[in-house]
Structure formats: C-alpha cells, structure tokens
Amino acid sequence: MGLLICLLISSAAWIAVMIIERRTVLSGFLLLLSSFLLGMFLLSRAMGDPAWFSDHFLFHILLDVELIFIAALLIAYPLVLVPVFLIGGVVLMKKEGLRPRNVLSAGLAFLLIAFDIAYPMIFNVTDYSVSTRVYWYITMISMYFVIQLASFWISDLLNLIHIRKDKGLKYVVVLGAGLSGTSPTPLLKGRIDKGIQTYRNNPGAKLIMSGGQGRDEVIAEGRAMADYAISAGVPEADIIVEDRSRNTEENIRYSAGLMEAGASFAVVTSSYHLMRALMIARRQKLGCIGYGARTKLYFSLNAFLREYAGYFRDTRYVRLIHLICLTVIYIIFTLGTVYR
C-alpha cells in the first residue's frame, strides 16, 4: 500500500508540473521516479500475490516492459553508452579540433572505463578498507549525477513534445549559433529551418532572428539568419532582426523586448540546448514553449554534456547543498558500520 500511495503522489505531482510549468528538471525527475515506483509496485504485487497478478494481463505487460527497459539500460551502459560516447568524442575532435569543450564525451567515456573496470581490478571493493569506502562514496556521488543528467535529458525530451502544430503563436524566436563568413553554419541552418517550419504552422506569427555580431564575424548573426529565411521564401515583413545579443540570456531578453507585451512565443534552438534556453526564459519570467532542431549525434552528445555542465553551474549552490547532505549521510552511515 505504501508503494502505491507513493506512486500516486509522484504521478499526480508529475501531471501537475506538466500542466503548470514543465520548463523544469523536476518534470523529468518526477517521471523517472514514477517509472521506478511503478516497477517496484508491480514487482511487489507479482512476488506477493502471483495468482492475482497473472489474472491481470495489463499489469503483467507493464511489468514486462519495465523489466525489459531496466535490462536494456544495464546492457546499454557497458556495451552501448561507453562506446558511443568514446567514438562520438573521437569523431568530434577529428572534425572540430582538439579543444577543451570538445573532449567532454570522450573524457566521460574514459572516466567510466577507469572507474567501473580499472578501479575494481586494482583495489578490493568488497572489504571495509579506505579504498572501498572511497569507491562507494564516488559511486553514490556518481549516481546522483546520473539521476540529475537523466532528469535533465528527460525534461528536454518532454519539452520537445507538441501535440498540436498550431499553437497560436505570435512570435517565433530563433537563437543564433555562429556564422561561416556571411552564411549560417549547418547547425544554425537547422535552427532557422525549424523556426521557419514553426512560423508556417502558426499563421500570422512573426520570426525574430536573434544573434549579435561576434568579434570574428563580419555581419550580425540575426541579419545573416534573416537573409537565409528570406531566401527560403519568408516575407521580409514577417522577420524581425535582433542583432545585439551575445549569449542565450541576452537572445531571449532582447527578443522579448521586440514583442508586444504578453504575446505568446516559442524559442527555437538545437534540441540539446532547448532545456537550458527554456529555463533561462523562465528565470526571466517569460512564458513560452520551445522547439528543437536536430543535430548530428556525434556533436549532440558532447554539446548536451556542455549544456548539463552549464545547468550545474547555474544551479551550483543547490547542487552544493545536495552534495554536502549526501556526504554527511555517507559519513554517518560509514561511522555506524565501523562502530557497530
């Protein structure tokens, strides 16, 4: 009964968050928690009352799905996740160059290999030695980051889902992403194309092309984006250029200043960047939805990790409190096992 109550509370909270404000990592965390509680509840019913469980086909199917999903995750971790991050990181460095921001995915893969394979081979992690306690402490902290990362990713996916194409939007804000000379890069073209698609799905909307001029750029991103949209058939009268912004926060703030007060709008950016962009808009007390443009996998993996790092930086004080609490709990638990 306790599991069922927790499941109902978690599910109700998730529905409430999705209705009231889904531009938060809480939406992903609550869905993750609800899925876990559902699996635990179904498993407890199956073990506690096999006869009742076998008579309820739907619950049986749900449990099978949960178990398959968990098994897939366990298999994917060593056989899929590590190779994908490693190969994706190598491809990215080969194409984009060996820069600190391009080594995140490959670096994460090497850390996973070192921690999950090398460390247990070198140290005994089943006794009560210092190395064992360090290993399990790092494991606990790693699980915290994994849950946070999964919640961030799920929240991003949830905010990409839109059932109706026509949302009655008045403005569609496309965020800049760098130029190649006077032309948008392939990454930026993807954003503009998605913005044009969203604009056409919302008759009467205006396109706001947002992006200032970088030090190494010969033209403002917003102007180049507008030229690209015009060449794609968008009337110039339907395009507004915002050419002062230098980052996402300014993109959204300056674009909002070009709109009618209280007008409905959408932010269009790359899929991996959507969650942080929406959270920035939320901090600015701007109500909006978001659309994400697809990007190549090798680039998205590393870029998504950068976005998560940015989210962690934005919420560093909350994360620090969480880590301190986890550390205190672990120390108390460890002392309890030592002096038991």
C-alpha positions in Angstrom: 0.0 0.0 0.0 2.9 2.4 0.8 4.4 1.9 -2.7 1.0 2.5 -4.3 0.5 5.8 -2.3 4.0 7.0 -3.2 3.3 6.1 -6.9 0.0 8.0 -6.9 1.6 11.1 -5.3 4.5 11.0 -7.6 2.3 10.6 -10.7 -0.1 13.4 -9.6 2.9 15.7 -8.9 4.3 14.9 -12.4 1.0 15.7 -14.1 0.7 18.9 -12.1 4.2 20.0 -13.1 3.5 19.2 -16.8 0.3 21.3 -16.7 1.6 24.2 -14.6 5.3 24.6 -15.5 7.2 21.9 -17.4 10.3 24.0 -18.0 12.0 22.5 -15.0 14.2 19.4 -14.4 11.5 18.4 -11.9 9.3 17.2 -14.8 12.0 14.7 -15.8 12.8 13.7 -12.3 9.2 13.0 -11.3 8.6 10.9 -14.5 11.8 8.9 -13.7 10.7 8.5 -10.1 7.1 7.5 -11.1 8.5 4.9 -13.5 10.7 3.5 -10.8 7.9 3.3 -8.3 5.6 1.7 -10.8 8.2 -1.0 -11.5 8.6 -1.6 -7.7 4.9 -1.7 -7.2 4.3 -4.2 -10.0 7.2 -6.4 -8.9 6.0 -6.4 -5.3 2.5 -7.5 -6.5 4.0 -10.2 -8.7 6.0 -11.6 -5.8 3.4 -11.2 -3.1 0.3 -12.5 -5.0 1.3 -14.3 -8.2 -2.2 -15.6 -8.8 -3.8 -12.2 -8.7 -1.0 -10.8 -10.9 -1.4 -13.5 -13.5 -5.1 -12.7 -13.8 -4.4 -9.0 -14.6 -2.9 -9.0 -18.1 -2.3 -5.3 -18.3 -0.2 -5.2 -15.1 1.7 -8.2 -16.4 2.5 -6.4 -19.6 3.6 -3.2 -17.7 6.0 -5.2 -15.6 7.5 -6.9 -18.6 8.0 -3.5 -20.2 9.7 -2.2 -17.0 12.0 -5.2 -16.7 12.9 -5.1 -20.4 13.7 -1.4 -20.0 15.8 -1.9 -17.0 17.7 -4.8 -18.7 18.2 -2.7 -21.7 19.7 0.1 -19.6 22.0 -2.4 -17.8 23.2 -3.8 -21.1 23.4 -0.4 -22.8 25.7 1.0 -20.1 28.8 -1.0 -20.8 28.1 -2.2 -24.4 26.5 0.9 -25.9 26.9 4.1 -23.8 30.6 3.9 -23.3 31.5 3.1 -26.9 29.0 5.7 -28.2 30.5 8.5 -26.0 34.0 7.3 -26.9 33.5 7.1 -30.6 31.4 10.2 -30.7 34.1 12.1 -28.8 36.8 10.9 -31.2 34.8 11.9 -34.2 34.0 15.3 -32.8 37.7 16.0 -32.0 38.6 14.9 -35.5 36.1 17.1 -37.2 36.1 20.1 -34.8 39.6 20.0 -33.4 41.2 19.2 -30.0 39.7 21.8 -27.8 38.7 21.6 -24.1 35.0 21.9 -24.9 35.2 19.0 -27.5 36.7 16.4 -25.1 33.8 16.0 -22.7 32.1 12.9 -24.2 35.4 11.1 -24.8 36.6 12.2 -21.3 33.4 10.8 -19.7 33.9 7.5 -21.5 37.5 7.2 -20.2 36.3 8.0 -16.7 33.6 5.4 -16.9 36.2 2.8 -18.0 38.6 3.8 -15.3 36.1 3.8 -12.5 34.0 0.7 -13.4 36.7 -1.5 -14.8 40.2 -0.4 -13.8 39.5 0.6 -10.2 37.8 -2.7 -9.1 40.7 -4.6 -10.8 43.3 -2.7 -8.8 41.6 -2.4 -5.4 39.4 -4.8 -3.5 36.0 -3.1 -3.3 34.3 -5.7 -1.1 36.1 -5.2 2.2 36.0 -2.4 4.7 39.2 -0.7 3.6 39.6 3.0 2.9 39.8 2.3 -0.9 36.5 0.5 -0.6 34.8 3.4 1.2 36.2 5.8 -1.3 34.9 3.7 -4.2 31.3 3.5 -2.8 31.3 7.2 -1.9 32.3 8.0 -5.5 29.6 5.6 -6.7 27.0 7.4 -4.6 28.0 10.8 -5.9 28.1 9.4 -9.5 24.6 8.0 -9.1 23.5 11.5 -8.0 24.9 13.0 -11.2 23.5 10.2 -13.3 20.0 10.8 -11.9 20.4 14.5 -12.5 21.6 14.0 -16.0 18.8 11.6 -16.8 16.2 14.0 -15.3 17.7 16.9 -17.4 17.6 14.8 -20.6 14.0 13.5 -20.0 12.9 17.1 -19.2 14.4 18.2 -22.5 12.5 15.4 -24.4 9.3 16.3 -22.6 9.6 19.9 -23.7 10.2 18.8 -27.3 6.7 17.2 -27.5 3.9 19.2 -29.0 0.7 17.5 -30.0 -0.8 20.4 -32.0 1.2 22.1 -34.7 -0.7 25.4 -34.5 -0.1 26.9 -31.0 -1.5 30.3 -31.9 2.0 31.8 -31.5 2.6 35.5 -32.2 6.4 35.2 -32.4 9.0 32.6 -33.1 12.4 33.4 -31.7 15.3 31.6 -33.4 18.6 31.6 -31.4 21.9 32.3 -33.2 24.7 29.8 -33.4 27.6 31.2 -35.3 28.4 32.0 -39.0 30.7 30.8 -41.7 31.6 34.1 -43.4 28.2 35.7 -44.0 26.3 32.5 -44.1 24.8 30.4 -41.3 26.6 27.3 -40.3 24.9 23.9 -40.8 24.0 24.0 -37.1 22.4 27.4 -37.4 20.6 26.4 -40.7 18.9 23.6 -38.8 17.6 26.1 -36.3 16.4 28.5 -38.9 14.7 25.7 -40.9 12.9 24.6 -37.7 12.0 28.2 -37.0 10.5 28.6 -40.5 8.5 25.4 -40.1 7.1 26.6 -36.7 6.4 30.0 -38.2 4.4 28.4 -41.1 2.5 26.2 -38.7 1.3 29.4 -36.9 -0.4 31.8 -39.4 0.1 35.4 -38.5 3.3 34.8 -36.5 6.5 36.8 -36.8 10.0 35.4 -37.0 12.6 37.0 -34.7 16.1 36.2 -35.7 18.3 36.7 -32.7 22.1 36.9 -32.7 24.7 39.7 -32.4 28.0 40.1 -34.2 30.9 38.3 -32.7 34.5 39.6 -32.8 35.4 37.3 -35.7 32.1 37.8 -37.6 31.7 40.3 -40.5 27.9 40.5 -40.1 25.5 40.1 -37.2 24.0 36.6 -36.9 20.5 38.0 -36.8 21.0 39.7 -40.2 22.5 36.6 -41.8 19.7 34.5 -40.4 17.1 36.9 -41.8 18.8 36.8 -45.3 18.7 33.0 -45.2 15.0 33.0 -44.2 14.1 35.4 -47.0 15.9 33.2 -49.5 13.8 30.3 -48.2 10.6 32.2 -49.1 9.7 34.0 -45.8 8.4 37.6 -46.5 10.8 40.2 -45.2 7.8 41.9 -43.5 7.4 38.9 -41.2 11.0 39.0 -40.0 12.3 41.0 -37.1 16.1 41.2 -36.5 17.6 41.2 -33.0 21.4 41.9 -33.5 22.7 43.0 -30.1 22.8 39.7 -28.1 25.9 37.9 -27.2 24.5 34.8 -25.3 21.3 32.9 -24.8 20.2 35.0 -21.9 20.5 38.2 -24.0 18.9 36.4 -27.0 15.8 35.9 -25.1 15.7 39.2 -23.1 16.3 41.4 -26.2 13.9 39.4 -28.3 11.2 39.7 -25.7 11.8 43.5 -25.8 10.8 43.5 -29.5 7.4 41.8 -28.9 4.1 43.1 -27.8 3.6 42.7 -24.1 2.2 39.3 -23.1 2.4 37.9 -26.6 2.7 34.1 -26.9 6.0 33.0 -28.4 8.3 30.0 -28.9 12.0 29.6 -28.7 13.7 27.6 -31.4 17.2 26.2 -30.9 19.1 22.9 -31.2 17.4 20.1 -29.3 20.3 19.6 -26.9 20.1 23.3 -26.0 16.4 23.6 -25.6 16.1 22.8 -21.9 18.5 25.5 -20.7 17.1 28.1 -23.1 13.6 27.5 -21.6 14.9 27.6 -18.1 16.6 30.9 -18.8 13.2 32.3 -20.2 11.5 31.0 -17.1 14.0 32.8 -14.9 13.2 36.0 -16.8 9.5 35.3 -16.0 8.7 34.9 -19.7 6.1 32.3 -20.6 7.0 30.4 -23.8 7.3 27.0 -25.3 10.3 25.5 -27.2 11.1 23.7 -30.4 14.4 21.8 -31.1 16.3 21.3 -34.3 18.0 18.0 -34.9 21.8 17.8 -34.9 24.3 15.1 -35.7 24.7 12.6 -32.9 28.5 12.9 -32.5 28.0 16.7 -31.9 24.9 16.4 -29.8 26.4 14.1 -27.2 29.3 16.4 -26.3 27.1 19.5 -26.6 24.4 18.0 -24.3 27.1 17.4 -21.7 28.2 21.0 -22.0 24.5 22.1 -21.5 24.3 19.9 -18.4 27.5 21.4 -17.1 26.0 24.9 -17.7 22.9 23.8 -15.9 25.0 22.6 -13.0 26.8 25.9 -12.9 23.6 27.9 -13.0 22.3 25.9 -10.0 25.6 25.3 -8.3 24.5 26.4 -4.8 21.6 24.0 -4.8 23.9 21.2 -6.1 26.5 22.0 -3.5 23.9 21.7 -0.7 22.8 18.3 -2.1 26.4 17.1 -2.2 27.1 18.2 1.3 23.9 16.4 2.6 24.9 13.2 0.7 28.4 13.4 2.1 27.1 13.9 5.7 24.7 11.0 5.3 27.5 8.8 3.9 29.9 9.7 6.8 27.2 8.9 9.4 26.4 5.6 7.7 30.1 4.7 7.4 30.7 5.5 11.1 27.7 3.5 12.0 29.2 0.4 10.3 32.6 0.9 11.8 31.4 1.2 15.5 28.6 -1.2 15.2 
